[in-house]
Amino acid sequence: MKIALITSFPPSRHALNEYGFHVADQLRQERCVDLTVLGDYLPTPAEELPGFTVVRCWGFGKHGNVASLLRAIRKVKPDVAWFNLGFASFGDRPLSAVLGLVAPAAARLNGVYSHITLHQLFETVDLEDAAVRSPRLYRAGGWLATHLLLSANSLSVLMPAYRRTLDEKYRRGRVSVRSHGIFAGTPDPPDFARRGNPTHRILAFGKWGTYKRLELLIEAFERVARKFPNVKLVIGGGDHPKTPGYVQSMAQRHANDLIQFLGYVPEDSIPDLFREASLAVMPYTSSAGSSGVAHLAVQYGVPVIASGIQDFRDLAEHEGIAMRFFTPGDADSLVEQLLLALNSPDELKEMAWRSYAAGVAMSMPQVVREYIRSFRQQERVKVLQLAADLRRAGQFQWAEGLARTVGEKIQRWQDEDEVAAPSA
């Protein structure tokens, strides 16, 4: 099966590049898959990651992305064009963003099966938190963009509530719910010797400045540090593109022996960062989809304290992630939850093992193979429906030839299933 994965891709740092990398990394290990990554242009020339076939054919903020993507898709001739998307994947301005989101429907019109993994809905975004300048225009563009995305052959969302919203509001399209997944194939169990020995590290990780802010967390941590010895706050990640300079300004005011600002964290430094954390805190004021940070915490068995917004509560219930919740925007509530967790070592271990078990159940190989199985099923249905249509139309000669083709394809599918079975 030939798959073209359309995603921002490292060394690009645009949104969802990490998720795109891990999906691609798993796809290239599947023996039945021939993968080409259709990635975004790089701002400066850089070497591509070894082991991947990458075609740089679209750019963030460019208006011609649909045409350039279609040219690349026609050249690759994939069986499936798989889009890894958020609403701002193609641009941070309405025109470039919406024009780019035409691409999945355009690929379908060009005869290529198009699938979208959609990481958020515009309906769940707090427009004030997201620093949206024209809320009415954003809502109109979001409504149009959602209809465009639902015009693809199929679409996956990462939380059950998102599917309910699409079903109730738009009443069209083939929508499935899938797990976000962790980024590892076989996650390592938590190593408690690296946590709280003697210092408990509280980790906050992300792109900061819009709905992910640090003021409340730092205020709460300073109060916790006065009551609980041997605790440290580690803040990883840089600025959100809409808030340049935010992390640096916070570091200038608050960095000290107990509060450490790491800035951008390279991919190969992330494992140790999480393995040494006793807690991960997500002090968000609103959500923009299924959290990649929450899934990193799950991968390394790190208990989570999160703002009690509905998306986090749904995520914990849907995927079995161990989370404590504090009242959004309430420093007293966050202090209470931090102290309860830090003073309950047995509960911290139980939460760690519970999240680790959830991670084992949604490893990246399992998640990707579910997608591949669904793509195969759609290919089978398409071929069999075509044969049935020809028979009904009386095109027996065509149907006879197609029957042989179907037989050959079914044999190939069976062979691919047998090849994939040992690694499943």
C-alpha positions in Angstrom: 0.0 0.0 0.0 1.4 3.4 -1.0 0.7 6.1 1.5 1.4 9.8 1.1 1.5 11.4 4.6 0.8 15.2 4.4 2.1 16.8 7.5 4.6 19.4 8.9 7.7 17.3 9.4 11.0 17.8 11.2 13.3 19.7 11.1 10.3 22.0 10.6 8.9 23.2 13.9 5.4 24.0 12.7 2.5 22.6 14.6 2.0 18.8 14.7 5.5 18.1 13.3 6.3 15.8 16.3 3.1 13.8 15.8 3.8 13.6 12.0 7.3 12.3 12.7 6.1 9.6 15.0 3.3 8.4 12.7 5.8 8.4 9.7 8.4 6.6 11.8 5.9 3.8 12.5 4.6 3.7 8.9 8.1 3.2 7.5 8.5 0.1 9.8 5.3 -1.5 8.4 6.5 -3.9 5.7 3.2 -3.6 3.7 3.6 0.2 3.4 5.5 2.3 0.9 5.6 5.8 2.5 6.3 9.2 1.1 6.1 12.3 3.4 4.7 15.4 1.7 6.1 18.0 4.1 6.3 21.7 4.6 9.0 23.9 3.2 11.9 24.6 5.6 12.8 28.3 6.4 16.5 27.5 5.9 18.1 24.6 4.1 18.7 21.6 6.3 19.4 17.9 6.0 16.4 15.6 5.9 16.0 13.0 8.6 17.7 9.7 7.5 15.5 6.8 6.4 12.5 8.9 5.1 11.4 9.8 1.6 10.4 13.5 2.0 9.0 15.8 -0.7 8.8 19.4 0.5 5.9 20.7 -1.5 3.8 23.1 0.6 4.4 26.1 2.9 2.9 27.6 6.0 1.0 30.8 5.0 1.2 30.2 1.3 -1.9 30.5 -0.9 -0.9 27.9 -3.6 -0.7 24.9 -1.3 -3.6 23.0 -2.9 -2.0 23.2 -6.4 1.4 22.2 -5.2 0.1 19.3 -3.1 -2.0 18.0 -5.9 1.0 18.0 -8.2 3.0 16.0 -5.6 0.1 13.6 -5.1 -0.2 13.0 -8.8 3.5 12.3 -9.0 3.6 9.9 -6.0 0.3 8.1 -7.0 -0.5 6.9 -3.5 -3.4 4.6 -2.6 -4.1 6.9 0.4 -3.4 10.5 1.0 -3.3 10.8 4.8 -3.5 14.4 6.2 -2.3 15.2 9.7 -4.0 18.5 10.4 -5.2 21.2 12.7 -7.2 24.2 11.5 -4.0 26.3 11.4 -1.8 23.7 9.7 -1.5 25.7 6.5 -1.5 29.2 7.8 -2.3 31.5 10.7 -4.4 33.9 8.5 -7.9 32.9 7.4 -7.3 32.8 3.7 -4.2 30.7 3.7 -5.6 28.4 6.4 -8.9 27.8 4.6 -7.4 27.4 1.2 -5.0 24.8 2.4 -7.8 22.8 4.0 -9.3 22.4 0.5 -6.5 19.9 -0.3 -8.2 16.7 1.2 -11.4 17.2 -0.8 -9.3 18.1 -3.9 -7.3 14.9 -3.5 -10.6 12.9 -3.4 -11.9 14.6 -6.5 -8.6 13.5 -8.2 -9.4 9.9 -7.5 -7.1 9.4 -4.4 -8.6 8.1 -1.1 -8.1 11.0 1.3 -8.1 10.6 5.1 -7.7 13.3 7.8 -6.6 13.0 11.3 -8.0 16.2 12.8 -6.5 17.2 16.1 -9.0 19.9 17.2 -12.4 21.4 16.4 -12.8 25.1 16.0 -15.9 24.9 18.3 -13.7 24.0 21.3 -11.3 26.9 20.9 -11.6 29.8 23.4 -11.2 32.7 20.9 -10.0 35.2 23.5 -7.3 32.7 24.8 -6.3 31.9 21.3 -5.8 35.7 20.6 -8.2 35.6 17.6 -8.6 39.1 16.3 -11.8 38.7 14.3 -14.0 36.2 16.1 -16.9 36.4 13.6 -14.6 35.8 10.6 -13.0 33.0 12.5 -16.3 31.3 13.2 -17.4 31.7 9.6 -14.1 30.4 8.4 -14.2 27.5 10.9 -17.6 26.4 9.8 -16.6 26.5 6.1 -13.3 24.7 6.8 -15.1 22.0 8.7 -17.4 21.3 5.8 -14.4 21.2 3.5 -12.7 18.6 5.8 -15.8 16.5 5.9 -15.7 16.3 2.1 -12.7 14.0 2.4 -13.3 10.3 2.1 -13.0 9.8 5.8 -11.9 11.7 8.9 -10.7 10.7 12.4 -11.0 12.8 15.5 -9.2 12.0 18.8 -12.0 12.4 21.3 -15.6 11.0 21.4 -17.1 14.4 22.1 -15.6 15.8 18.9 -17.4 13.1 16.8 -20.7 13.9 18.6 -20.2 17.6 17.8 -19.6 16.9 14.1 -22.6 14.5 13.9 -25.0 16.8 15.6 -23.9 20.1 13.9 -22.8 19.0 10.4 -24.6 15.7 9.8 -22.3 14.6 7.0 -19.0 12.8 6.4 -17.5 9.6 7.6 -16.1 10.3 11.1 -14.3 7.9 13.3 -12.8 8.2 16.8 -9.3 7.1 17.3 -6.7 7.3 20.1 -4.0 9.9 19.8 -1.6 7.3 20.9 1.8 7.6 22.7 4.9 8.1 20.7 6.7 4.8 21.6 6.3 1.3 20.4 7.0 -0.3 23.8 7.1 2.3 26.6 9.5 1.8 29.5 7.9 1.4 32.9 8.3 4.3 35.3 11.6 4.3 37.2 10.8 5.7 40.7 14.4 5.8 41.7 14.8 8.9 39.4 11.8 10.7 41.0 11.8 12.6 44.3 15.3 11.3 45.1 15.7 13.7 46.8 14.0 16.4 44.7 10.5 16.2 43.3 10.5 17.8 39.9 7.2 19.3 38.7 7.2 19.6 34.9 5.4 22.0 32.7 5.9 21.5 29.0 4.5 23.1 25.9 4.4 26.3 23.7 3.5 29.1 26.1 1.7 32.4 25.9 -1.9 32.0 24.7 -4.2 29.4 26.4 -1.0 27.9 28.0 0.2 30.4 30.5 2.6 30.2 33.4 1.5 33.0 35.9 -0.9 30.8 37.8 1.4 27.8 37.9 4.4 29.9 39.2 2.2 31.6 41.9 1.0 28.2 43.0 4.4 26.6 43.0 6.0 29.4 45.1 3.3 28.7 47.7 3.9 24.9 47.5 7.7 25.4 47.9 7.2 27.2 51.2 5.3 24.1 52.6 7.0 21.2 50.9 10.8 20.7 50.9 12.9 19.4 48.0 10.6 20.5 45.1 11.6 22.2 41.9 9.6 23.5 38.9 11.0 22.7 35.5 9.4 24.6 32.5 10.2 23.3 29.0 9.3 24.7 25.7 9.3 28.1 24.0 6.8 30.7 22.9 3.6 30.2 21.0 4.0 31.9 17.6 1.4 34.5 18.6 3.2 35.5 21.8 6.9 36.0 20.9 9.1 36.8 23.9 6.6 35.5 26.5 8.8 32.8 28.0 11.9 35.0 28.1 10.0 37.7 30.0 8.7 35.1 32.5 12.2 33.7 32.9 13.6 37.1 33.6 11.1 37.7 36.4 10.9 34.3 38.0 14.0 32.0 37.2 15.9 31.0 40.3 17.3 27.9 42.0 13.8 26.4 42.3 12.3 27.5 39.0 14.2 26.4 35.9 13.4 27.6 32.3 14.7 25.2 29.6 13.4 26.9 26.5 13.2 24.7 23.4 13.8 21.0 24.3 15.4 18.8 21.5 13.6 15.6 20.8 16.4 13.4 22.2 16.3 15.2 25.5 12.5 14.7 26.1 12.7 11.2 27.5 15.0 12.1 30.5 13.0 15.2 31.1 9.8 13.2 31.7 11.4 10.2 33.3 12.8 12.4 36.1 9.5 14.2 36.7 7.3 13.3 39.7 4.4 15.3 38.3 3.3 16.9 35.0 1.1 20.0 35.3 -1.1 21.4 32.5 -2.3 24.8 33.7 -4.3 25.6 30.6 -7.2 28.0 30.5 -8.8 26.3 27.5 -8.0 23.4 25.2 -7.1 23.1 21.5 -7.5 19.3 21.1 -6.2 16.0 22.4 -3.0 17.0 24.3 0.3 15.7 23.0 1.9 16.7 26.4 -0.6 14.5 28.2 0.3 11.6 26.0 4.0 12.2 26.6 3.3 12.0 30.3 1.4 8.8 29.8 4.3 7.3 27.8 6.6 7.8 30.7 4.1 7.0 33.4 4.1 10.6 34.9 1.0 11.5 36.9 -0.8 14.6 35.6 -2.5 17.5 37.4 -4.6 19.4 34.8 -7.0 22.2 34.6 -10.5 20.8 35.0 -11.7 21.8 31.5 -14.0 19.4 29.7 -11.5 18.2 27.1 -9.1 17.0 29.8 -11.9 15.3 31.7 -13.1 13.6 28.5 -9.5 12.5 27.7 -9.0 11.0 31.1 -12.2 9.0 30.8 -11.8 8.0 27.2 -8.2 6.8 27.4 -7.8 5.9 31.1 -5.2 8.5 31.9 -4.6 9.1 35.6 -5.2 12.8 36.2 -6.0 15.1 39.2 -8.0 18.2 38.3 -8.0 21.7 39.7 -10.5 24.5 39.2 -9.4 26.5 36.1 -7.9 29.8 37.0 -7.9 29.1 40.8 -4.4 29.1 42.4 -5.8 27.9 45.7 -7.2 24.8 44.0 -3.9 24.1 42.2 -1.9 24.5 45.4 -4.3 22.0 47.1 -3.9 19.4 44.3 -0.1 19.7 44.2 0.2 19.3 47.9 -2.2 16.4 48.1 -0.2 14.6 45.3 3.3 15.3 46.7 2.2 14.2 50.2 0.8 10.9 48.8 3.7 8.9 47.5 1.6 5.7 47.2 -1.0 7.5 45.2 1.7 9.0 42.9 2.9 5.5 42.2 -0.6 4.2 41.6 -1.3 7.0 39.2 2.0 6.4 37.4 1.2 2.7 36.8 -2.3 3.5 35.8 -1.2 5.9 33.1 1.6 3.6 32.0 -1.0 0.8 31.5 -3.1 3.2 29.4 0.0 4.0 27.3 0.7 0.3 26.7 -2.9 0.0 25.3 -2.4 2.8 22.8 1.2 2.4 21.5 2.0 4.0 18.2 2.2 0.7 16.4 -1.3 -0.2 17.5 -2.7 3.2 16.5 -1.1 3.2 13.1 -2.1 -0.4 12.3 -5.7 0.5 13.1 -5.5 3.2 10.4 -3.9 0.7 7.9 -6.6 -1.8 8.6 -9.3 0.8 7.9 -7.5 1.9 4.7 -7.4 -1.7 3.5 -11.0 -2.2 4.3 -12.0 0.9 2.2 -9.9 -0.4 -0.7 -11.7 -3.7 -0.6 -15.1 -2.1 -0.4 -14.3 0.2 -3.4 -13.2 -2.7 -5.6 -16.1 -5.0 -4.7 -18.6 -2.2 -5.2 -17.2 -1.5 -8.7 -17.5 -5.1 -9.6 -21.1 -5.2 -8.4 -22.0 -2.0 -10.3 -20.6 -3.4 -13.5 -22.6 -6.6 -13.1 -25.8 -4.7 -12.5 -25.1 -2.6 -15.6 -24.7 -5.7 -17.7 -21.0 -5.2 -18.4 -20.3 -8.9 -18.0 -17.0 -8.8 -20.0 -15.7 -5.9 -17.8 -17.0 -7.7 -14.7 -15.2 -10.9 -15.6 -11.9 -9.1 -16.0 -12.5 -7.1 -12.9 -13.3 -10.4 -11.0 -9.8 -11.6 -11.8 -8.4 -8.3 -10.6 -10.4 -8.6 -7.4 -9.1 -12.1 -6.9 -5.5 -10.9 -7.3 -6.1 -8.0 -4.9 -7.6 -10.2 -2.3 -4.6 -12.5 -2.5 -2.3 -9.5 -2.1 -4.3 -8.3 0.9 -4.1 -11.7 2.5 -0.3 -11.8 1.8 0.1 -8.3 3.4 -2.0 -9.3 6.4 0.3 -12.4 6.9 3.4 -10.2 6.7 2.1 -7.7 9.2 0.8 -10.3 11.6 4.1 -11.2 13.4 4.7 -7.6 14.4 1.1 -6.9 15.5 
